[in-house]
Each structure stands twice: as C-alpha cells, then as structure tokens.
Amino acid sequence: MAQDELQKLINLIARLPGIGNKSAQRIALYLIKNKQDLMIPLSESIELTAASIKKCNTCGILDTQEPCKICSNPDRLSSIVCIVEDMADVWAFERSGFFKGHYHVVGGLLSAAKGFSEQDLKLNKIKERIEKNNVKEIILALSATIEGQTTALVIKDFFESLEIKITQLAYGVPIGSEIHYLDDNTLGAALESRKNF
C-alpha cells in the first residue's frame, strides 16, 4: 500500500466520532495486519451497507426496506409516536423491549452552532403523520441537554393546538444508583419529576 493511500485511510478513520489521529493510525495498522480476516470483509460490508441502507420516508429510521420494519409491523401501536434524535436512540429503545409504538427520527437537535434549525425538524411531516394515523400521544424522547430541551419545547409548541397528548421522558435517579453519587442536575431533575408513592 502506497504511503499516500495509508495516510488517506488514516485520515478517513480519524473523521469517525471519538477517534483521534493516533487511534486512527493504530486502527489502520491493525486492519492492514489483518487484511484477509478483517480489512477486506469490512470494506465489502461497508460497500454493501452503503448500497442497501435507506431512510424510511415515514419515520426516518435507517433500514434495508421501505417502509422500515417498524412502520410495516402491524403489531406496533400506531397511536403512539416517540420522537427521537437519531438511530442510536431507536436502538436503545428497541434493546429495552418496553416501547411498542412507532418512532419519528428528527435527525438532530436545534443548534445554531451546528446549523440545525426548526425547518430541519420537518414538523409538518410529523403533523401529517399524526393526522393520517390518528395518533393519540407523542413522546418527546430527546436528550436532557439545553439543545434537547429547546427542541422539545419547539415541538410541544408546534403541536399544542392539536388535541393530542404530549409527554416527555422522566428524568432523575437511575435504578440501582446511590443518591450521594448523583450530580446536581440529575438530583434536581429527580426532585422536579417526583410522583406519588
């Protein structure tokens, strides 16, 4: 492999989130040392994935079919839509096995620094879906960050005129944790979200 090709590989790996230049160098060398067992199958998998994965026009989930497996599953509750930021959030919910409704992936959170605006949320598309499928509840499952809360408020304001239940995930004490280890924000959110016992 020519040095410029190796550097190109390192530069591409370094563009992945959480990977710096030194880690990219180690990964590139590891791939080269394991060319037959890892590098070639990985490149084939990346090429196949790039050709076959598409974004569901209904909900924004990445899948190999259109509509996606969740939207086309008749056993899912179409009356509940959980609004999430990205696919990682969908995977987290699906891994838990507790949510049986549908999703809507907005693709980001409102941020001037990242250039993600209210138009990027495509709220009219969600509204059409709500009216078409007789959705009864929207769950706002966005990050507990300033951007996440701002996005949640904008979505809530947009849908407030509809007769629809709008809920948000509870925040607070994680199961199995001890109070004295919690940070101030988590403890404050737990106090604000307290419920009858």
N, C-alpha and C positions, 0 to 999 in steps of 0.2 A: 504494500500500500504506500503510495507516494506520501511524502510528508504533508503536502498541502491538503490531501484527502483526509489524512488523520486529523489535521487541525480543523478541517471543516466538520468532521464528526464530533470532535470535542466541543466546538462552538455550538453545534446543534443541541448536543446533550446539555450543555450549560444553560440553554434557554428554557429548560424544563424548570417548573417551580421547585424551589428548595435545593437546587443543585448549583453549587459554585464551580469555578474553573478547576480547582484541584479534584473535586469529586468527579467532574466530567472526565478529567484525564484518567482517573482510576477506572471508571466505568468503561471508557473506550478501550483501554488496555485489556480489561477483563473480557470484553466482547471479542477482541482480536485473538486473545489466547484461547477462547472457546468458540472459534468461528463456526465449526460444524454443528456443535451441540446447542449453541445459543444465538450467535450473531445472525446466521442465515435464517433459522426458523423465526427469529424475532423480526427480521426485515420482511419476510414473507407474510407474517401475521399483521404487521403494520400496513402493508400494501393491501391485503385483503380487507382489513378493517376499514381503511380509508375508502375503499370502493363500495363496501356494503352497508355501512352505518349511515342512517339518515335521521333527520329531526322530524318527529311526529308533528304534522300540521295542526293537530287538535290541541296537544298539551305541551309540546316542546321537548319531550323525552327522546333520548337517543336510542334507536333500535334498528334492527335489520328489516323490519316490516312497517308498512304504513296502512292504517293507523297502527300504533305501537301495541304490544301485547297487553298492556294495562287498559288502554282505551277500548280494545276489541274484546276484552274479557267480560262476558255477560254476568259473571258473579260479583263484579265490583259494584259498589254503591255509586251510582251516577249523581245522586242528590247531594254528595259532599265533595268539594274540591279543595285540596290542600295546595296552597300557593307556596312554592319553594324557590330558592335562588338558582340552584343548579342540580345536575345529575347526582352529585355526591350526596345531596340531601335526600333525593329519591331513594338511592341505595341504602341510606341509613334507615329510612322508614320501612323499606321492604325487608331489610335484615331483621328489624324488630318484630315484624309479623303482626303488629297491632292495628295498622291502618288498612281499611278495606275499601276506601273510596278511590277517587281519581286525583290526579295531580295537575298542576299547571306550573311549568318552569319558566320563570321570568327572565332568567339569563344574566342577572346581575342586580346590584343594589344601587340606588340613587347616589351618585358621586360626581361632583363637578371635576374633581381631580382625575377621575378615570374616564370622564366623558360619557357617563351613563345617565341619561335624562329620563324624564317622565314619559316621553314618546317611546323610548326603548322598552318600557314595560308592556306596551301594546294592550292597555286596559280595555279598549273597545273590543278586542278579540275575546278577552275573558268575558266581557259583558254579553256578547253574542252567544257564547257557550252557555252561560248561566241561563239566559232566556230560552235557548233551544232545548236544553236538557232538564229544565225545571229544577235547577239546583236550589237547595234549601239552606245550605251552610257553606261558608268559605272559612277555611282555617288558614290563618296567616302564620306560616312556619318559617320565619326569616330570622337571621342572626340577631343576637342580643347586643348589637353594636349600634352606634349612632346612625350609621347608614341603614342598617336593618330596620331600626325603629322609625326612621324618617320614611323609608319605603312603605312600611306597614301603615303609617298614618295617611300617606297619599292614597294608597289602595283603599283604606277604610273610608276616607272622604269621598272617593270616586263612586263607591258602591252604596253609600249611605242612603241614597234616595230609593234604592230598590228595597223591597220587602224581603230581606234575606238576613239570616243570622250570620254575623261576622265574629269569629273567635280568634284568639291568639294563644299560642302555646304558653303554658305556665312556666315561670322561671323561678329558680330557687335552689333548695338544698338537694343535691343528688342523693339517690338511695345509696346507703352504705357509707356515707361520709360523716365526719365528726364536725360539729359546729365550730370548734376553735381553729380548724384548718381552712375554713371558708374565707374568701376575700370579701372585702366590704360591699362590693357591688352585688355579689351573689346573695349575701346575707340580707341586704336591703331589698332585693327583688323577692326573696322568700317571705320577708315580712309583708311586703305590699300584696303578694299573691296568696296570703294565708286564707284558709277556708274553715268552715265549721267542722268540728270533730265529733 
